[in-house]
Amino acid sequence: LNELIKLLDNFKKEIKADIEDIIKREINKSNLSLSSKLEEYGNKCKDLEKENLELKTVVAQQQRTIESIRRQNNIIFFGINEFSGENFDLLENSILDLCNKVLSVQITKTDLNYVRRIGKAGDRPRPVVVSLISKIKKREMFQNAAKLKGSKIYIGEDLDKDSQDERKELLKIQSQIRESGQNCLMRRNGLMIEGKFYHYSALMRTDGQSFTTRKGGVAVEEDEEEAETSTEAASIKKRKRIKKCLVGTAQTEDIFRPRSDSASSAKSHKI
């Protein structure tokens, strides 16, 4: 009887051990499957986040393009007197008279898409945005902008917020370059320095790029990393050649750096 009891106890222990082993194996399988699923879902989430970011970038670019197209035929007049009781017809007639009689650009009401003031009313006259049907008329107005000289009226581009911020940075750089005695002209998305064009992104870039200009419209653009990898003899020769070329000129490489303090101006043609 005792032997039978021992056999039953051993049998119970074996069954219990087998059951525990089976349970452990199943739990391990479930954990592995769960880990695999979690990893799979994690990778899918990363892919979706990446795709979402790319789509946001594309949408932002498209929105800016659409906004630029919407504004491309617009022109802003600054300094036009604003008086009590002004209405659309009076403002429209003022613009027509200014364009026809002062700017010598012949336009009629059919050349206008809309005319309206922008901003909140205050002590100063608000700017007037004029949307034209034809971009040719807009170009003629900018070409004749000098005829506004002597008046308090001047014209400018209708820029979106990002373009306004870029223009503020470019105006600061242009001012510093002109103070150094160099010729610098504003272009829509950059500066023309001594006859060479620099895009806004190039002016803001600081990753080893330097810009040195000299009179006569010739610019020397040197990558510092490439200069470091050149041989010593070639480097000395190059420095001598550049030094000789730049006698009596001004350097602007300190000017081309990112700035956080933007000026509050987005005017492109002030007379």
Secondary structure, 3 states (H helix, E strand, C coil): CHHHHHHHHHHHHHHHHHHHHHHHHHHHHHHHHHHHHHHHHHHHHHHHHHHHHHHHHHHHHHHHHHHHHHHCCEEEEECCCCCCCCCHHHHHHHHHHHHHHHCCCCCCHHHEEEEEECCCCCCCCCCEEEEECCHHHHHHHHHCHHHHCCCCCEEEECCCHHHHHHHHHHHHHHHHHHHCCCCEEEECCEEEECCEEEEHHHHHCCCCEEEEEECCCEEEEEEHHHHHHCCHHHHHHHHHHHHHHCCCCCCCCCCCCCCCCCCCCCCCECC
